[in-house]
Amino acid sequence: MDIKISILIPTFNRAAMVCEAIDRIINYDCPEIMEVIVSDNHSHDETLAILKERYKNFSKLILTQPPESCGPLFNWKHALSQASGTHVHWHWSDDYLCGPFYQNAVAVMRKEEVNVLMSTVKIAFEDGFEPTFFSQQFLRKEPSKEAFNKLFILQTLPVSPAAWILPLNATRKHFYTELPSLDVYDPIKWAMGTDALMIAGALLENSDVGYLEKPFFCFRSHKNSLSYLHENFYKSYFVAFEWFIRKEKIKISLRARRKKFGLTICNAFEKKYSLSSLKGVALVGLELFVYRIKMFFYERGVDLFQKNQ
């Protein structure tokens, strides 16, 4: 397999962290790394000037900016637009390599003949604790259909593409900047949805996924990270998941989705609002009462939801 990886590092006011990330990429450089694209969202800490001077001899580095300051999701989109490899790795600016990640990832992809790869990761907490997450034990490869269920329903795979190597074409195809919201659960505003749907789209378009068991990539857990700041809005992912399942007509039972995503989210989609009018919609008390009655009968074998499917 001819694998050329575009490493994408969107950033805003994190010059020191980006320097640490690039230093480690250089330390673990390999032929499969085609380019390192830093998309700076018009930072106020002179990120681009610092990087330009510090890494003037690192020929793989590409420094760029979106036309104007924008939300994080649109800075991601700009970074993606610059990629020219066969695959992409989303390297968030506050994360870092803790070993030869790319060499080992590519080795698994070639051995297992897969186009999509997920890796276990370390999460570095501020107190120094660094546990490993998302281990698939002795599993090295499995059908993408099984992985999709793990991602959406079992939630034993990471929603962050920083733990994945994804094919560029599928990533671009499934990069969504228009997703519905449900009251405070807004995938676009909180950047909680598009990231996971890039993974989901790649799984849909490939028959198998490979797993790298050794954790050579580290997520940094800190109070200024997006995931920490927006953890109360995690259900925004469920809005994106339910939308994607319906859009792609994926066969996951409605009962399983209601149990995992919640009645409010699933039932809002059942009302068949357009995506634009769905924004800001919240189920009022009467609607919740009606749906709870329907669920009461559904759990007893009487499917009153069927008319809405």
C-alpha positions as CSV (number, residue, x, y, z in Angstrom):
1,M,0.0,0.0,0.0
2,D,1.3,3.4,-0.9
3,I,0.4,5.4,2.2
4,K,1.2,9.1,2.4
5,I,-0.1,10.8,5.5
6,S,-1.1,14.5,5.8
7,I,-0.8,15.5,9.4
8,L,-3.4,18.2,10.2
9,I,-2.8,20.5,13.1
10,P,-5.5,23.2,13.5
11,T,-4.6,25.6,16.2
12,F,-5.4,28.9,18.0
13,N,-3.1,30.6,20.6
14,R,-1.2,27.4,21.4
15,A,2.3,28.2,20.0
16,A,4.2,26.4,22.7
17,M,2.0,23.2,22.4
18,V,2.3,23.2,18.6
19,C,6.1,23.5,18.9
20,E,6.1,20.5,21.2
21,A,3.9,18.5,18.8
22,I,6.1,19.4,15.8
23,D,9.3,18.6,17.7
24,R,8.0,15.1,18.4
25,I,6.9,14.6,14.8
26,I,10.4,15.5,13.6
27,N,11.8,13.1,16.2
28,Y,9.6,10.3,14.8
29,D,9.7,11.3,11.2
30,C,9.3,8.6,8.5
31,P,8.8,8.4,4.8
32,E,5.1,7.9,5.1
33,I,4.7,11.4,6.6
34,M,4.1,13.5,3.5
35,E,3.3,16.8,5.1
36,V,2.5,18.6,8.4
37,I,-0.1,21.2,7.9
38,V,-0.6,23.8,10.6
39,S,-3.7,25.9,10.1
40,D,-3.6,28.8,12.5
41,N,-6.9,30.5,13.2
42,H,-5.4,34.0,13.4
43,S,-3.8,33.6,16.8
44,H,-2.7,36.5,18.9
45,D,0.5,34.8,20.2
46,E,2.4,35.1,16.9
47,T,2.1,31.3,16.2
48,L,2.9,31.5,12.5
49,A,5.9,33.8,13.0
50,I,7.3,31.5,15.7
51,L,6.8,28.4,13.7
52,K,8.2,29.9,10.5
53,E,11.4,30.8,12.2
54,R,11.8,27.8,14.4
55,Y,11.1,25.2,11.6
56,K,12.6,26.9,8.6
57,N,14.6,23.8,7.8
58,F,11.7,21.3,8.2
59,S,10.6,21.0,4.6
60,K,7.5,19.0,5.3
61,L,5.9,21.8,7.3
62,I,3.1,23.8,5.6
63,L,1.8,26.9,7.4
64,T,-1.5,28.3,6.5
65,Q,-4.5,30.3,7.7
66,P,-8.2,30.5,6.8
67,P,-9.1,33.8,5.1
68,E,-10.5,35.2,8.3
69,S,-10.9,34.2,11.9
70,C,-13.6,31.6,12.3
71,G,-15.0,28.9,14.6
72,P,-12.8,25.8,15.2
73,L,-14.8,23.6,12.8
74,F,-14.1,25.9,9.9
75,N,-10.5,26.0,10.7
76,W,-10.5,22.2,10.6
77,K,-12.1,22.5,7.1
78,H,-9.4,24.9,5.9
79,A,-6.7,22.5,7.1
80,L,-8.3,19.6,5.4
81,S,-8.6,21.6,2.1
82,Q,-4.8,21.8,2.0
83,A,-4.1,18.1,2.4
84,S,-2.7,16.1,-0.6
85,G,-1.8,12.8,0.9
86,T,-3.6,9.5,0.6
87,H,-4.5,9.6,4.3
88,V,-5.0,12.2,7.0
89,H,-4.3,12.2,10.7
90,W,-6.0,14.9,12.8
91,H,-3.3,15.9,15.3
92,W,-5.0,18.3,17.7
93,S,-2.6,21.1,18.7
94,D,-2.6,20.2,22.4
95,D,-1.8,16.5,21.8
96,Y,1.5,14.9,21.1
97,L,3.3,11.7,19.9
98,C,4.7,9.5,22.7
99,G,6.4,7.0,20.3
100,P,6.8,6.1,16.6
101,F,3.0,6.3,15.9
102,Y,3.1,6.6,12.2
103,Q,5.6,3.9,11.5
104,N,3.6,1.4,13.6
105,A,0.2,2.5,12.2
106,V,1.4,2.1,8.6
107,A,2.9,-1.3,9.4
108,V,-0.4,-2.6,10.8
109,M,-2.3,-1.1,7.8
110,R,0.0,-2.9,5.3
111,K,0.0,-6.2,7.3
112,E,-3.8,-6.3,7.7
113,E,-4.5,-4.7,4.3
114,V,-6.8,-2.1,5.7
115,N,-7.4,1.5,4.6
116,V,-8.6,2.7,8.1
117,L,-6.8,2.3,11.4
118,M,-7.6,3.0,15.0
119,S,-5.0,3.3,17.7
120,T,-5.1,3.0,21.5
121,V,-4.1,6.3,23.1
122,K,-2.7,7.6,26.3
123,I,-4.5,10.4,28.1
124,A,-2.2,12.7,30.0
125,F,-3.9,14.2,33.0
126,E,-2.5,17.3,34.7
127,D,-1.5,15.3,37.8
128,G,0.8,13.1,35.7
129,F,-1.6,10.1,35.4
130,E,-1.4,8.5,31.9
131,P,-3.8,5.6,31.5
132,T,-4.4,3.9,28.2
133,F,-7.8,3.9,26.5
134,F,-9.6,2.1,23.7
135,S,-7.7,-1.2,23.8
136,Q,-9.2,-3.8,21.6
137,Q,-7.1,-6.5,23.3
138,F,-5.9,-9.1,20.9
139,L,-8.1,-7.9,18.0
140,R,-6.0,-6.6,15.1
141,K,-8.7,-6.3,12.4
142,E,-12.4,-6.6,12.1
143,P,-15.3,-5.7,9.7
144,S,-16.1,-2.0,9.6
145,K,-19.7,-2.9,10.3
146,E,-18.7,-4.2,13.7
147,A,-16.5,-1.1,14.3
148,F,-19.3,1.2,13.4
149,N,-21.5,-0.4,16.1
150,K,-18.7,0.0,18.6
151,L,-18.4,3.7,17.6
152,F,-22.0,4.7,17.8
153,I,-23.8,2.3,20.1
154,L,-21.3,0.5,22.3
155,Q,-19.0,3.6,22.4
156,T,-15.9,1.5,22.9
157,L,-14.0,3.3,20.1
158,P,-12.8,7.0,20.2
159,V,-14.9,9.7,18.6
160,S,-11.8,11.8,18.1
161,P,-10.1,11.3,14.7
162,A,-6.8,12.0,16.5
163,A,-6.9,8.3,17.3
164,W,-7.4,7.3,13.7
165,I,-5.7,7.2,10.3
166,L,-8.4,8.0,7.7
167,P,-8.4,8.0,3.9
168,L,-8.4,11.5,2.6
169,N,-11.3,11.1,0.1
170,A,-13.7,9.6,2.6
171,T,-12.7,12.3,5.2
172,R,-13.5,15.1,2.7
173,K,-16.7,13.5,1.6
174,H,-18.0,13.1,5.2
175,F,-16.8,16.4,6.6
176,Y,-20.1,18.1,7.5
177,T,-20.5,21.8,8.4
178,E,-24.3,21.7,8.4
179,L,-25.8,19.4,11.1
180,P,-29.0,19.9,13.0
181,S,-29.1,21.0,16.6
182,L,-31.5,20.2,19.4
183,D,-31.7,23.0,21.9
184,V,-28.3,23.2,23.6
185,Y,-27.0,20.1,21.8
186,D,-25.3,21.7,18.8
187,P,-22.7,19.6,16.9
188,I,-21.4,22.6,14.9
189,K,-21.2,25.1,17.8
190,W,-19.4,22.7,20.1
191,A,-17.4,20.9,17.4
192,M,-18.9,17.6,18.6
193,G,-20.1,15.6,15.7
194,T,-18.3,16.3,12.5
195,D,-15.1,14.8,14.0
196,A,-16.9,11.4,14.7
197,L,-18.8,11.5,11.3
198,M,-15.5,11.6,9.5
199,I,-14.7,8.3,11.2
200,A,-18.1,6.9,10.5
201,G,-18.0,7.8,6.8
202,A,-14.6,6.1,6.4
203,L,-15.9,3.0,8.1
204,L,-18.9,3.0,5.7
205,E,-16.7,3.2,2.6
206,N,-14.2,0.5,3.7
207,S,-14.9,-3.1,4.5
208,D,-12.4,-3.6,7.4
209,V,-10.6,-1.6,10.1
210,G,-7.2,-2.3,11.6
211,Y,-6.3,-1.8,15.3
212,L,-2.9,-0.6,16.7
213,E,-2.7,-1.9,20.2
214,K,0.5,0.0,21.3
215,P,-0.3,3.6,22.5
216,F,2.1,5.9,20.6
217,F,-0.2,8.9,20.7
218,C,-1.2,11.0,23.7
219,F,-4.3,13.1,24.3
220,R,-3.6,15.9,26.8
221,S,-6.4,16.5,29.3
222,H,-6.4,20.1,30.5
223,K,-8.9,22.8,31.5
224,N,-8.6,24.7,28.2
225,S,-9.2,21.7,25.9
226,L,-12.4,21.7,23.8
227,S,-13.6,18.4,25.2
228,Y,-13.1,19.7,28.8
229,L,-14.9,23.0,28.2
230,H,-17.9,21.4,26.4
231,E,-18.2,18.1,28.3
232,N,-21.8,19.1,29.4
233,F,-22.8,19.1,25.7
234,Y,-21.6,15.6,24.9
235,K,-25.1,14.7,23.7
236,S,-24.3,16.8,20.7
237,Y,-22.6,13.7,19.4
238,F,-25.9,11.8,19.7
239,V,-27.6,14.4,17.5
240,A,-25.0,13.9,14.9
241,F,-25.1,10.1,15.2
242,E,-28.9,10.0,14.8
243,W,-28.8,12.3,11.8
244,F,-26.1,10.2,10.1
245,I,-27.8,6.9,10.7
246,R,-31.0,8.2,9.1
247,K,-29.2,10.0,6.3
248,E,-27.2,6.8,5.3
249,K,-30.1,4.4,6.2
250,I,-27.9,2.4,8.4
251,K,-29.6,-0.6,10.0
252,I,-29.3,0.0,13.7
253,S,-32.6,-0.7,15.6
254,L,-34.6,2.3,16.7
255,R,-34.9,0.8,20.1
256,A,-31.1,0.6,20.5
257,R,-30.7,4.2,19.4
258,R,-33.4,5.4,21.8
259,K,-31.7,3.6,24.6
260,K,-28.3,5.0,23.8
261,F,-29.1,8.5,22.4
262,G,-32.2,9.2,24.4
263,L,-35.9,9.6,23.6
264,T,-35.7,13.4,23.2
265,I,-33.0,13.2,20.4
266,C,-34.4,10.2,18.5
267,N,-38.0,11.3,18.7
268,A,-37.2,14.8,17.5
269,F,-35.9,13.3,14.3
270,E,-39.0,11.1,14.0
271,K,-41.2,14.2,13.7
272,K,-39.6,14.7,10.3
273,Y,-38.7,18.3,10.6
274,S,-36.4,19.6,7.9
275,L,-32.8,20.1,9.0
276,S,-33.1,23.8,9.0
277,S,-36.3,24.0,11.0
278,L,-35.0,21.3,13.4
279,K,-32.5,23.8,14.7
280,G,-33.5,25.0,18.2
281,V,-36.4,22.6,18.5
282,A,-36.9,21.0,21.9
283,L,-39.7,18.6,22.8
284,V,-42.3,20.3,25.0
285,G,-43.9,18.6,28.0
286,L,-46.9,17.2,26.2
287,E,-44.8,15.6,23.5
288,L,-42.5,14.0,26.0
289,F,-45.5,12.7,27.8
290,V,-46.9,11.2,24.6
291,Y,-43.6,9.6,23.7
292,R,-43.2,8.2,27.2
293,I,-46.5,6.5,26.9
294,K,-45.5,5.1,23.5
295,M,-42.3,3.8,25.0
296,F,-44.3,2.2,27.9
297,F,-46.2,0.1,25.4
298,Y,-43.1,-0.5,23.2
299,E,-41.3,-2.2,26.1
300,R,-44.4,-4.4,26.4
301,G,-44.4,-5.4,22.7
302,V,-46.8,-2.8,21.3
303,D,-45.0,-0.6,18.8
304,L,-46.9,2.7,18.6
305,F,-43.8,4.3,17.0
306,Q,-44.2,2.3,13.8
307,K,-46.5,4.9,12.2
308,N,-43.8,7.5,12.5
309,Q,-41.0,5.4,10.9
